[in-house]
Amino acid sequence: MYLSGTSSLPVPIHGTAYAMTSFRSLVQRSACLSAITTLLGACAVGPNFVRPALPDTDRYTREPLPAATVTADGQEQHFTPATSITADWWRLFKSEQLDAVVRQAIANNPTLQASEGRLRQSQDNLRAGYGVFYPHIEAGIDASRQRTAALQQNSPTSGTIFNLVTLSGTISYALDVFGGLRRTVEGLRAQTDYQRYANLAACLALSANVVNTSIARSAYAAQIRTTEQLIDLENQQLRLTEVQVRAGTAPYANVLGMRSLIAANQASLAPLKQRISQTEHLLATLEGVMPSKATLPDIDLNGLSLPVDLPVSLPSDLVRQRPDILSAEAQLHVASAAIGVATAAMFPSFSLNGTYGATGSSFGNLSAVSARFWSIGPSATIPLFQGGGLWFGRKAAIDAYQESQATYRQTVLSAFAQVADSLQGLEHDAEALQAQVEAQHAAGEALALLHANYRAGLVAYLDVLAADVQFHEATIAYVQAVAQRHQDTVALFTALGGGWWNEQHPTREGETP
């Protein structure tokens, strides 16, 4: 804890060997006293931070984790507990275009760059904080021409005019007897940890947003292709129906019904194209470029490989790996250190101060022995009455620590709920996708059969229209189920922390390895 002490310690420019010897003796005495006081006050007041206990559970859901999901669309996803996620998890989708988009966003995203700037700022604040452990040395020079008044000198004669030149040096050293300085630096170090994990969380959120947006864009494009293919098929049916009407074998109402269906399907294309535009604008923003200048690769939904081997971290590992949990833990550490700072402020503060210098009427006579002056000694500041400010300040710090504890617990609960949602979501996604595969297959066979029967005159045209609508809805639902399965896989990787701890890079100064 920095307590007080700032006398000017003058250091003469001109001096004899005796003067230098005296100054060294003063410095040696100061250093000796500092060492003794530091040893006496080795303990820092306030609580020593202890990391929160690991969760007392070995799984995320009420039911045990299955070995794999059901087979859907010919694929099943396997859950592998106690295994680690790769840092560049998005590459598991095996798309070079997707990898390029994510890396472009990580390199240029302004939000991530702002987070990195806050991290560097916290690191520099920590480096600046370490300065309290060193002596503070200052030099000063003062030259003035003065006139004193007779009343100031209590003399009937007139005042005196004279020159005064002073060269001085000051040295002060705060004695951290009660550990306030150490707690302050501890808080700065914890704040650096918080910014580091916040930066990792921002990077994870960015990569997840890019991947999810790219998947959504691909799904919208697939829905547009499916709708356009259906419209082409319906146009063929329309031409066939028009021939039948002209031949008198079908009523004109069949033509009107077909045109109405085609118009409805064409109308559904506009919202899908608008959604594609929105995803492209969002991707451009995430990549840090103007929408008008963005160049985005076309990523085919069918070209994305579904990750089938899914590593699942243990709950005890999750709380030591997920960035938002680690950020909450770092904030808890900051609050713990603040209690120590507030507690130390209630105790006396001590410092060593020294002054050495010379004064005279001109620079030329500063080397005279009679011009030299010095002082050295400790100083203490004892808080006697602050109107309850220090006491309630400490209570406020304790309240803030308790708030951080609750925030940490809530962060852990939310994280476990997200993992549980993702795990069960993948199981339900597989079930839903398989149902959509079967529905699409059945709708396709029914449509082909009805087309053949209609051409043979065995079924009514309304049956064909109903089959067209059913097949189109089944195909769109299938595309949406595929995209949902991919996005829930992304959600699992994100909920488990993204695997940043497996990235190989040198530890930067001020960071916790």
N, C-alpha and C positions, 0 to 999 in steps of 0.2 A: 504494500500500500504506500502510495506517495504521500508523505506527510508534509511538511513545509520546508522552507529553507531556500532563500535566494539572496544571500548577501553578495556584494560585488567582490570578486577576488582579483585584485589588481596584479598584473604581471609587468614589471618594468622592462622597457626595451634596453635600457643601459643599466648595468649592475655589476658589482664586483663578485669575486669568488665567494666572499662571505655571504653575500645576499643569496646567491644560488644555493649554497649549502643550507642556509636557513630555510629556504623554500622547500628543498627536498626533504628536510627534516619534518616540516609541517605536513607534507603530503604523506610521508611514511607514518606519521602518527594518525593521520586521518584514515589511512588504509587499515591500520591495525585496529582502530576503534570500530571501523565498519565491519571488519571480519568478526570481531567479538560479538557485536550486536546482532549480526546476521545469524551466527551460531545460536545465540540465545533465543532468537525468534524464528527458528526453522519451521515451526508449524504455522499453517495458515488457518485462520478462523473460517467458519462456514463448513457446509457439508462437502465431503469428497464425493465426486460424481460416481455413481455405480450404474452401469448399463441395465436397462430393464430386463427382468427375467424372461427366459424363453417361454413360449406358450406351452401349456401342459396338454397338448393334443398332438396326435401323430397323423391326422388326416383332416381334410377340408370339409367333407360332407358327412352326413349322418351314416350313409351306407359306405361300405368299403369301396375303394376305387377299383373299377373293373379293369381287366387286363386290356380290353379294347372295346371300341364301339361296335355296333352291329355293322354288317357289310352293307354299304349303300353305293349304288352306281359302280359296283365292282371293287370298291375300296373300303378298308376299315382302318381306323386310326388306333395305334397302340400307345398306351400310357406306360411310361417307364419311370417309376418313382426313384427319388434320390439320384437323379442324373442332372447334368448341367446343360444350360441353354447356351448355344453359340451366340457371340456378341452381335454378329450380323445375321440375325435369325430370319430376316426377310429373304435371304438368299435360298432358304429352304423351299421357296416356291419355284425355284429354278427358272427365273426369268431375268435375262440380262437387261431387258428394258426396265423392269421394275427396280433392279439394283441401281441402275443409272439414275433413275428419278429420285430414289431415296438419298443417294450420295450427293446429288446436286442440291437437294434441300438441306442436308446437313452442312454443306459447305457455304450456302448463301442465305439461309433463313435469318431475317433480322431479329426475330424473337430469340432465337438461339444465340445469336451474336450478342444481344443485350444481356442474356444470362451469363455468357462467358465474360462480358465486361464486369458484371457484378462480382463474379468469382475473382477476377484479377484485382478488383478494388478491395475485396475482403482480404486477399493475400497481402496486398501492400499495407493495409491497416494493421495486419498482424506483424509485419516487419517493423512498422513504425512503433507498434506497441512494445516491442522488445527493447526499445531505446530507454525505457524507464529503469532498466537494470544497470545502466552505465552512468558514470558521473557526467554531469552537465557542466561544460566549461565554456565560458564566455570571456571576451576581451572588450574593453571599452576605452575610448579616448574622449576627453572633454577639455575644451579650451574656451576661456571666456575672459572678458574684461569687465571688471565690476567696480562699482562705487558704493561704499557704505554710507549710511546716514549717521549723523552724530548721535541721534537718539538710540540707534542700534548699538552703538559702542558705549553708551552712557557717558559721553564725554562732551564737554562744552565746545570743543574744537570742531572744526568742519570735518566732513566725511573723508574717507581715504579712497583713492583710485588705484587699482592694482590689477595685474594680470594673474590668472590662475589656470595652470595646465595640469591635467591629471591623466596618467596612464594606469590602468588597472586591469586585473584579471580576476574572474570569479570562478569558483568551482563549488558545486553542490552535489550531494549524493543523498538520495532518499533511502532511508533504512526501512526495509519492508518487514518490520517487526511482526505485524499481525497478518501478513500475507495478502493485503489488499491489492498490491501490484500484481502478485502472482495470480490472484483470482481474476483480475482484469484481463491479463494476457490469456488466461485460460478461457475466458469468455470470447475473446477475439479468435482464438484457435477454434473453438466450437462454432463460431459464426462462419469461419472459413469452411469448416466441414459442412455446415448447412448449405452454403452457396454451392459447394461442389456437388452435393447430392441433388440440390434443386436444378443444377445444370444438367445432371444426368437424367433427371425426371423430365426436363424439357426436351432433351434429345430423344428420349424414349417416346414421349407423346408425339413429337414431330414425326418420327419414323412410322409410328402406328397410324397417324392421320394420313400420311402419304400413301401407305399401303392400302388402307381401307378406302380412301378416295379413289385410288387407281382401280381397285376391285369393283367399286360401285360404277365407275365410268365404263369398265369392260362389261359389266352386267347390263347397263342401259344400252350399250351398243349391241349386245347380243339380243336383247329384247326388240330393238329396232330391226335387226336383220330378220328375226323370226316373224315379226309383224309384216315386213315387206314381202317375205316369201309367201306368207299366207294371203296377202293381197294379190300377189301374182297368181296364186292358185285360184282365188275367187274370181279374178278377171277371166281366167280360162273357163270357169264354170259359167260366168255371165255370158260369154260368147256362145257357149253351148246352149244355154237356156234361151238366148235370143233366136238361135236357129230353130229350136223346138217351138217357140212361139210363132215364128213365121210359118212353120210347117203346120201349125194348128194342133200340135200334140201337147202343148202346155199353156196354161193361162198366163196372161201378161202380168199378173200379180207376182209370179215367180221372179220376173225381171226386176220389178220394183223392190222386192225383198232382198235380192242379191245386191242391188245398187245401194240400198240402205246399209247393209252389212259392210260393204266395202268402204262407204263413207265413214262409218263409225270407226273402223279400224284405221283409216287414214287420219282421222281426228286424234286417235291415241298416239300418233307419232310425234305430234308437236310437243306435248309435255315431256316425252322421253328425250327429245332433242334439247329441250330447255334444261333438263337435268344434266345432260352431258356438258352443256355449256357451263353450267354452274360448277360442276366438278373440275372442269378444265381451268376455270378462273381460280378456284380454290387451290389447285395444284400449282398454278403459276405463283399465287401469293405465298404458298409454302416454300416454293423454290426461290423466292426473293426476286422475282422478275415481274415486269408489267404484263398483264394478260395479253396485250397486243403484241408483245415480243416473245411470248412463251412458245417453245417448240417441244411438244410432248409426243413421245412415241406411242404408237397404237399397240395396246396390250390386249391380246385375245384372251377372253376368260377361259377358253378351252386350252390355251397355251400355258396356263398357270398350273404347276404341279402341286397337288395337295400334299402337305407334309403328313406322312403316315406314322412316323416315330416321334412321339411327343414327350420330351423330358419333363418331369414334374418334380419340382424342388420339394424337400421336406418342409413342413411348417416351421421347424426350428431354423432352417436355412433362410426361409423367406424373410423373416424379420431382420436378418443380417445382410440381405441382398437387395430388397426392393427400395428404390431411391426415395419414395415419399415417406416410407417408414424410417429410413435413416435420416431424412431431413427432420422429421418430427423428433427423433432421438437427439439430434444435434441441437434443436431448439430447447429441448429439455435440459441439455448440458449448459446452454447459455443461461437459462433461468437459474440453474444450480449455482453457477459461478457468480451470478448477480447477488445471490444471498450472501456469499462470502464478502463481496465488495461492500454491501450495505452493512454487514456486521463489523467489518474492519473500520468503517467510518465512525463507529461508536467508541473506538479506542483511541488513545493518544497516537499522534503521528510524530515521527522523529526524522531528522536529517542532519547531515554534517555539512558545514559551510566554511569556506575559506576565502580570504581576500588578501591580495598582495598587490602593491602598486607604489607609485611615486607621484608626488605632487610638487609643483614649484611655480615660479613666476614665468618660466620659459622652458622650452624643450631642452635648452642647454644645461640647466641645473637639475635635471631630473635624476642624474646619477649620483648626486650627493647623498651621503648616508643619512643626513637629517631630513631628506625629502621622502624617505621610504616609510611606508606604513603597511601593516598586515594585521589580520585577525583570523582566528580559527576556533572552531568549537561546535558543539552540537546545538540543535534547537528542537524544541518540542511544542506541539500544539495539542492542548487537552480540551476536548469538547465538554463543557460543563452544563450548559443549558441551551437547548435548541427548540424549545417549545414543543417537544415531542416529535420533531421532524425526523430525527435519525431513527427513533424507535418505530414509528409508523412507516418510515421508508423501508426498514427491514421487513416489517410485516407485509408490506405491499410486494416485496420481492418473493416472500414465501407464498403469497397468494398467486403470484404469476407462475411460480414453479408448480403449484397444484393445478393451475389451469393447463400448463404444458403437459402434465401427467395425463390429464383427461383427454387432451387433444391427441396424445400419443396412443392411448388405448383405443380411441375412436378410429384413428388411422389404421391400426392393426386390424380392428374388426372389419372395417370397410375393405381392406386388402384381402382378408380371408373370404369375405362374402363374394368379392369379384372372382377369385380363383374358383370358388365353389360354383358360381354361376357359369363360368366358362367351361368347367369340366362337365357339368350336367347339360349345358347347352350343346356341347359337341355330341353327346349321346343322343339328345333329342333331334339335333340337326340330321344325324345319320338316319334316324327313324323317319323323319319327315321327308328327307331326300329320296329314300328308298320307296316311300309311298308315292311320291311324285313321279319317280321313274316308272313305276307300275301303272300309274294313272295315265301318263303320257303314252306309254306303249299301248295300253288298251284303247285310248282315244284315237290313236293313229290307225290301229287295226279297224276300229269301228268306222272311221271316216273312209278308209279305203274300200271297205265292204259296202258301205252305203252308196259310194260313188258308182261302184260296179252295178249294184242293184238299181240305182236310179237310171243309169244309162240303158239298163235292160227293161225299164219301166215297171219295176217290181215294188218300189217304195215311193212315198210322196216326197216332194221337194222340200217341204218343211223339215223332214227328218235329216236331210243333207245339211241344211242351214244350222240346225241344232248341233250336228256333229262337228261342223266347222268351228262353231263357237267353242264347243267343249275342247276340241284339240288345241285351239289357240290358247285358251286359258290354261290348259295343262302344260303347254310348252313354256309359257311365261312363268308359271309357278315353278317349273323345273329349274329354269335359269335363276330365279330368285333363291331357290333352295341351295343351289350350288354356290352362289355368291355368299349366302348367309353362312354356309359351312366354312368357307374361306375366311370370312370376317371374324367368326367366332374362334377360329384358330389363331388369328392375329390377337384377339382379346386374351387368349390364354397366355401367349408369349408375353404380352404386355403386363398381365396380372402377376406373372411370375417374376417380373423385374427386367426382362429383356436381355439378360446375360451380359451386362456391361462389365462385370467383374472378370470375364474371360478375355477381354480385349487386352492385347499386349501393347503397352505403351509406357514410356518412362514416367515416373512420378514427378510432377512439377513441384517446385519449391513452395512450401506452405500447405501442401496437400497431405492428407492422411493416406498412406499406402493401403 
